[in-house]
């Protein structure tokens, strides 16, 4: 799989200040002289490219650090205005023990979660009984990059296990999304009232920006992005409406789709 495909689920963070862009393998990078490696890493930090941490911050996340890990972090840290910084590269990541990788992944994942999931056990148990197909997904992280909010909504509409799995493993494009809504007898309604099993869609400039599936008890099934760090959350409807209210205030619209009575 090409580098472009593997990173297409999260836009490359390329600063307008950058004069050149280079794609360099870990193997080639490690072949360079240390001064050149440091210069490149320093420039990446200056341009805010990659997963960048203060060294002390990363040490706090890891906790007890084995000597070899400490040495590796120190070797590739960069002094920026008196603060030691580090950008996690592939070769450094592979050198970290498995448990330390977990600590860091959980820390990074927390950065992607900007809304708190509902944790009320009574509500969650009731939802899991009512929405069996997505019960195991509520408030969990996916295992791979790619699946987006549109796929999450279509998964919530499925009864067929095969189709559900398919939508949880790919980036669904708007054309397929609307076609499947039609196949499931979902139509746009004129009313502004929202009820369980509705599909909410935010659009602007003919682009589909986001969608979520309405559950009971004023909650929604929501995926805020297409990386594995974006969880399948069970959120209060009000929070999601507030989070996406900027679409309407900037000229876009919120559309409500509801299953038609056949």
Helices and strands as residue ranges (DSSP letters): H 3-6, H 26-31, H 34-46, E 52-54, H 55-62, H 67-75, E 78-80, E 83-87, H 90-95, H 98-112, H 121-130, G 132-137, H 149-156, H 161-167, H 174-183, E 186-188, E 199-204, E 207-214, E 219-223, E 232-236, H 237-243, H 245-249, E 253-259
